[in-house]
Amino acid sequence: MNDDLAALGARIDRTNELLQRMLAEVAKTPSTHAIFVDAGYLYAAAGRLVAGTEDRRAFDVDAEGLIEALIDMARTIFADSRLLRVYWYDGARRRIHTAEQQSIAELPDVKVRLGNLNANNQQKGVDSLIRSDLESLARHRAISDAALIGGDEDLVSAVEAAQGYGARVHLWGIEAPEGRNQADPLLWEVDSQRTLELDFFKPYVARRTAVTYDVPTVARPTREDVRFVGARIAAKWLAERGREALAELLPGHPYLPGSVDQDLLVEAEGLLQYSLRGQSDLRRTLRDGFWEHLQAQY
């Protein structure tokens, strides 16, 4: 009898030891988050808020700058978590990328997923894509938190599916000039809510103005010109902020905090006398020049 009890005790001890090891490994595994953007909702709500219209043809969006601002916000909110990627859901006729959607798809850590556009320019199939991705990532424990930017009641099933596998879903909405632009059942279902206000979108959304042909055309700067300007601004930034600020900035490479990125863009446009809005290749070159100078000084 004593031998049986001793053997049972030894098995229990081994089991407890294995459980402790497993829990220790889980504790060392970093949390992971992803951002899910319903572009139809984002363009309509941000356009209404900043430009006073939901018509995409009436305003320009600096999608690259906006995505980086969202990544920066997520990094602040999910401080102990790493980004998996940004999922960008939009509509396109026959699911063929537009030039803008292609430039977004080329951004690092961004995955563009396309539904169809019908004859009335309405998105079809986007909600099902969001649900499929949310559910799959949660089921495979690829994410612990999901930041969802959308407002359609049809997204409720996507939220429920992800929550069923243990993921937390955080709804990010866009300030509405009047009333609400998100369905109540969706607001009720999520784990937390956050509203992005006018000041967040102002740097990235601008109403289009009529084209005037009597203004001289400014030549597009070369990549080397833009890279040099990025390095020049970096030198000025380092002289003003110091090496302590540099040490805080470097771990975020290749991303820049939203405020730093926006200041870089504005100052570069002033030096170049050329707008970089919507110029994703030149924006990346500008950041490359900025980072290369800073890394060479560290």
C-alpha positions in Angstrom: 0.0 0.0 0.0 2.8 2.4 0.9 4.6 1.7 -2.3 1.4 2.4 -4.3 0.9 5.7 -2.5 4.5 6.6 -3.1 4.2 5.8 -6.8 1.0 7.9 -7.0 2.7 10.8 -5.2 5.6 10.6 -7.6 3.3 10.8 -10.6 1.4 13.7 -9.2 4.7 15.5 -8.6 5.8 14.9 -12.2 2.5 16.2 -13.4 2.7 19.3 -11.3 6.3 19.9 -12.6 5.1 19.6 -16.2 2.3 22.0 -15.5 4.6 24.5 -13.9 7.0 24.3 -16.9 4.1 24.8 -19.3 2.8 27.8 -17.4 6.3 29.3 -17.3 6.6 28.9 -21.1 3.1 30.5 -21.6 4.2 33.4 -19.4 7.3 34.0 -21.5 5.3 34.0 -24.8 4.6 37.6 -25.8 1.0 38.7 -26.4 0.1 39.5 -30.0 -2.4 41.9 -31.4 -3.7 42.7 -34.9 -5.6 45.6 -36.4 -8.6 45.0 -38.6 -9.8 47.9 -40.7 -13.1 48.1 -42.6 -11.8 50.6 -45.2 -15.4 51.4 -46.3 -16.4 52.5 -42.9 -13.1 54.3 -42.3 -13.3 56.3 -45.6 -16.9 57.2 -45.1 -16.7 58.2 -41.5 -13.4 60.0 -41.7 -14.5 61.8 -44.9 -17.7 63.0 -43.3 -15.8 64.1 -40.2 -12.9 66.0 -41.9 -14.2 66.9 -45.4 -17.9 66.9 -44.8 -18.6 64.2 -47.4 -18.5 60.4 -47.7 -17.7 60.6 -51.5 -14.2 59.2 -51.9 -13.7 61.2 -55.0 -14.0 64.5 -53.0 -11.1 64.0 -50.6 -7.6 62.5 -50.4 -6.4 60.1 -47.7 -2.8 59.6 -46.8 -3.4 55.9 -46.2 0.2 55.1 -45.4 0.5 57.8 -42.7 -2.9 56.9 -41.3 -2.0 53.2 -41.0 1.3 54.1 -39.2 -0.7 56.3 -36.8 -3.0 53.3 -36.1 0.0 51.1 -35.5 1.5 53.7 -33.2 -1.7 53.9 -31.2 -1.9 50.1 -30.9 1.7 50.0 -29.7 0.7 52.4 -26.9 -2.5 50.6 -25.9 -1.1 47.1 -26.1 2.3 48.0 -24.6 3.3 44.5 -23.7 2.2 43.0 -27.0 3.7 42.7 -30.5 1.9 43.5 -33.8 1.1 40.6 -36.0 -0.1 42.8 -38.9 -2.7 45.2 -40.1 -5.6 43.7 -42.1 -7.1 46.2 -44.5 -10.5 45.2 -46.0 -11.9 47.1 -49.0 -14.0 46.6 -52.1 -12.9 46.4 -55.7 -14.6 45.5 -58.9 -13.9 41.8 -59.7 -11.5 42.0 -56.7 -8.8 43.6 -58.8 -6.6 46.0 -56.8 -6.8 49.7 -57.6 -3.5 51.7 -57.7 -4.2 52.9 -54.2 -5.0 49.5 -52.9 -1.8 48.1 -54.5 0.3 50.8 -52.8 -1.3 49.9 -49.4 -0.6 46.2 -50.0 3.1 47.0 -50.5 3.4 48.5 -47.1 5.2 46.4 -44.4 3.0 44.5 -42.0 -0.2 45.2 -44.0 -2.4 42.6 -45.6 -5.1 43.9 -48.1 -8.2 41.7 -48.4 -10.7 42.6 -51.1 -14.4 42.0 -51.4 -16.5 43.0 -54.5 -18.0 46.3 -55.4 -21.5 46.1 -56.9 -23.0 48.5 -59.5 -23.9 51.0 -56.7 -20.3 51.0 -55.4 -21.3 49.0 -52.3 -18.9 46.6 -50.7 -19.9 42.9 -50.7 -18.2 40.1 -48.9 -16.0 42.3 -46.6 -17.8 41.3 -43.4 -17.4 37.6 -44.1 -13.6 38.2 -44.8 -13.2 39.9 -41.4 -15.1 37.1 -39.6 -13.0 34.4 -41.3 -9.7 36.1 -40.4 -10.7 37.0 -36.9 -12.0 33.5 -36.1 -9.0 31.7 -37.7 -6.4 33.8 -35.9 -8.2 33.5 -32.6 -8.7 29.8 -33.0 -5.0 29.2 -33.7 -3.9 31.5 -30.8 -2.2 33.8 -33.2 -3.6 36.9 -31.5 -4.7 37.7 -28.0 -6.2 41.1 -28.9 -7.9 42.5 -32.0 -8.4 46.2 -32.6 -11.5 46.4 -35.0 -12.3 49.6 -36.9 -15.8 49.3 -38.3 -19.4 49.9 -37.5 -21.6 47.4 -39.3 -23.9 45.2 -37.2 -22.9 42.3 -39.4 -19.5 42.3 -37.6 -21.1 41.1 -34.4 -20.7 37.5 -35.5 -17.0 38.1 -36.2 -16.6 39.5 -32.7 -18.5 36.5 -31.1 -16.4 34.0 -33.1 -13.1 35.5 -32.0 -14.2 35.9 -28.3 -15.3 32.2 -28.4 -11.6 31.3 -28.8 -10.4 33.6 -26.0 -9.4 36.7 -28.0 -10.4 40.1 -26.7 -11.9 42.4 -29.3 -11.5 46.2 -29.0 -13.8 48.4 -31.2 -12.2 51.6 -32.5 -14.8 54.0 -33.9 -14.6 57.4 -35.7 -16.2 60.5 -34.2 -19.5 61.2 -35.8 -20.6 64.9 -36.4 -24.1 63.8 -35.5 -25.5 60.7 -33.8 -23.6 57.5 -34.1 -21.9 55.7 -37.0 -21.6 52.3 -35.3 -24.4 49.8 -34.6 -25.5 49.4 -31.0 -25.3 45.6 -31.1 -21.7 45.8 -32.1 -21.0 48.3 -29.3 -22.6 46.0 -26.8 -20.7 42.9 -27.9 -17.0 44.1 -27.8 -14.7 44.1 -24.9 -13.8 47.8 -25.0 -14.6 50.9 -27.1 -12.5 53.8 -28.2 -13.3 56.8 -30.4 -10.8 58.4 -32.8 -11.5 62.1 -33.0 -11.1 64.9 -35.6 -7.6 65.8 -34.6 -6.4 62.2 -35.2 -7.5 62.3 -38.8 -6.8 65.9 -39.8 -3.1 65.2 -40.8 -4.2 62.3 -43.1 -7.5 63.5 -44.7 -7.9 66.6 -46.9 -10.7 67.8 -49.2 -9.7 68.0 -52.8 -9.5 71.4 -54.4 -10.2 72.2 -58.0 -7.2 71.8 -60.2 -5.7 75.1 -61.5 -3.6 75.0 -64.6 -1.9 78.4 -64.4 0.3 77.3 -61.5 3.8 76.0 -62.6 4.3 72.3 -62.2 6.9 71.3 -59.6 9.1 68.5 -60.7 8.9 65.3 -58.7 12.1 65.1 -56.5 14.4 62.1 -56.9 14.7 59.4 -54.3 18.3 60.7 -53.5 16.9 64.2 -52.9 14.3 62.8 -50.6 16.7 60.6 -48.8 19.1 63.5 -48.2 16.3 65.6 -46.8 15.3 62.8 -44.5 18.9 62.6 -43.2 19.1 66.4 -42.9 15.9 66.5 -40.7 17.3 63.6 -38.6 20.4 65.5 -37.9 18.3 68.5 -36.8 16.1 66.2 -34.7 19.0 64.6 -33.0 20.6 68.0 -32.2 17.4 69.2 -30.6 16.3 66.1 -28.8 19.6 64.4 -27.8 20.8 60.8 -27.6 18.3 59.9 -24.8 15.5 60.5 -27.2 17.3 58.6 -29.9 17.7 55.6 -27.5 13.9 55.6 -26.9 13.1 55.9 -30.7 15.4 53.1 -32.0 13.5 50.1 -30.6 10.5 51.1 -32.7 12.4 50.7 -36.0 11.1 50.7 -38.8 8.1 52.6 -37.4 8.1 56.2 -36.2 5.7 57.6 -33.6 2.8 59.4 -35.3 3.9 62.8 -34.0 7.5 62.3 -35.2 6.4 61.0 -38.6 4.0 63.8 -39.2 6.6 66.5 -38.3 9.1 64.7 -40.6 6.5 64.8 -43.5 5.6 68.5 -43.0 9.2 69.7 -42.7 10.3 67.6 -45.7 7.5 69.0 -47.9 8.6 72.5 -46.9 12.2 71.8 -47.8 11.3 70.1 -51.1 8.5 72.4 -52.0 6.6 69.3 -53.1 3.7 67.4 -51.5 4.5 63.8 -50.5 0.9 63.0 -49.7 -0.1 59.8 -51.5 3.6 59.3 -52.6 4.2 56.0 -50.7 7.5 55.3 -52.4 8.9 58.8 -51.5 7.5 58.6 -48.0 9.4 55.3 -47.4 12.6 56.8 -48.9 12.2 59.9 -46.6 11.9 57.6 -43.5 14.9 55.5 -44.8 17.0 58.6 -44.9 15.9 59.7 -41.5 16.6 56.2 -39.9 19.9 55.7 -41.7 21.3 58.9 -40.3 20.1 58.2 -36.7 21.4 54.6 -36.8 24.8 55.8 -38.0 25.0 58.1 -35.0 24.1 55.5 -32.3 
